[in-house]
Amino acid sequence: MPSNVNLMLKVVDAKPVDVQKALESAGIKVRSIIEVFKEESAAEQQPQ
């Protein structure tokens, strides 16, 4: 019996559509992807 599961995933340099395609190609049905928070990595931040 299938069940609905909510997961949180943190990725680096990936767009939601890319994550969805990767999961679906692995046979995982995706109901929705919501971007909750976005931050710059330490390498991307410019010194002031």
C-alpha positions in Angstrom: 0.0 0.0 0.0 1.6 3.4 -1.0 1.9 6.0 1.6 2.5 9.8 1.5 5.8 10.9 3.0 7.1 14.4 3.5 10.9 14.8 3.2 13.2 17.8 3.4 16.2 17.8 1.1 19.1 20.2 1.0 20.9 20.5 -2.3 23.8 22.6 -3.8 23.4 24.2 -7.2 20.2 22.4 -8.2 16.9 23.8 -9.4 13.6 22.3 -8.2 12.8 21.0 -11.7 16.2 19.2 -11.8 15.6 17.5 -8.5 12.1 16.4 -9.6 13.4 14.9 -12.8 16.2 13.0 -10.9 13.7 11.6 -8.4 11.2 10.6 -11.1 13.9 8.9 -13.2 14.7 6.9 -10.1 11.1 5.8 -10.0 10.0 8.1 -7.1 6.7 9.8 -7.7 6.9 13.5 -6.8 3.7 15.3 -5.7 5.3 18.7 -5.1 8.5 20.6 -4.5 8.5 23.8 -2.5 11.6 26.0 -2.1 11.6 27.0 1.6 14.9 28.8 2.1 17.7 29.9 -0.2 21.2 31.0 1.0 24.5 31.8 -0.6 27.3 29.4 0.3 30.4 30.7 1.9 32.4 30.3 -1.3 29.9 32.5 -3.2 29.9 35.4 -0.7 32.1 38.3 -1.6 34.4 39.8 1.1 33.6 43.4 1.9 
